[in-house]
Amino acid sequence: MSTYAIISDIHGNSLALRAVLDDIKSRDIDTIINLGDHFFGALEPEEVAEMLHENPMQSISGNTDREILQSIDEGFYKAGMDGVRADLSVESIAWLRVLPKTLRIDDVFFACHGTPESDDEYLLEQVTEHGVFVYNDEYLVEKTRQISERIILCGHSHVNRVIYLSNEKIILNPGSVGLPAYLGIGKYRFSMESNTPHAKYAIVKVAGNEVNIEQVLCTYDWNKASAAALKNGNEKWAKFLLYGRMPGELRF
C-alpha cells in the first residue's frame, strides 16, 4: 500500500502549514503532493517558503504563484502583492519559476491546481447568479475524459470535496491548508466557504484498485493567524481565518 498526503492553497499561513506537516509526520506517509498557491496572502510567505524547502514534496504552480511572477516580469498588480514580493527571497522566487502546471504521479494521480487547462478555473464548482454548485457527473466525466489516471487532484476553490464519478475515477480537492474561506469576484460575486477554520489536507491510500481517502482537519492557533492578518492590514482575511466562512457584513 502506498500512502500520500495531498495539500493545497497554503497562502502564506505558516502556522497552519506547521500543523499539517506535523500531522503528516506523525503518520506513515510516503509522499506529499502539493497543489500550489503557496505564498500569496496577508501572512508569512518567506517563512512558508523555508518550510517547503525543508520538507520534500512534489509541487505544482497555482494561479497566485503565476501572478507573483507576472508582477515581477510584467508589472501585474494585485492588492497585497507588493508585501508578498518584498518578503520572498531570490531563491523562493526562483523556485516558483520551475514549478510545473500539472503533474502525473505513479500512474495513479493527475494533479492540477484549477482544471487541467487553467489554474484559475474551478474543476468541480460552477459559479452562478444563484450561488456555487458542484457540476454533475456527466459534465465531470466529459471534462476529465482525456485523463488516464484514476485519481484527479485539484485545489483552487479551498473547499474540501471527494467526487466519485460513474466511470470510477475520483476527483479530490483536499481543501486549503491556510485560507478556509474567501470572497470571489467575477461575473458574479460569490463566496467559497469550508465552514471551519481548520487547516485542511487529505490522505490517500492506494493498494491496487483499492483507494481509501481521509479528509483531515487540523487544529492550530487560528486566532494568532487572524491577529497577524489584521496587523498586516487585511481585515477580511482576519475574519476568513477565524470563521472559515463569510461574516454577513462581508458578503455583499
Protein Blocks (a to p, Z undefined) as FASTA:
>chain_A
ZZddddehklopaklmmmmmmmmmmpccfbdcdebjjlgccblfklmmmmmmmmgcdddd
dfklmmmmmmmmnopacehklmmmmmpcfklmmmmmmpcfbdcehhlaccdfklmkbckb
cfkbccdfkbccdddfklmmmmmmmpmbfbdcdehkopacddddfkopacddebjfklgb
dcdddfbccdddehiabdcddddddehjbccdddddddddfklmmmmmmmnopaklmmmm
mnopacfklmZZ
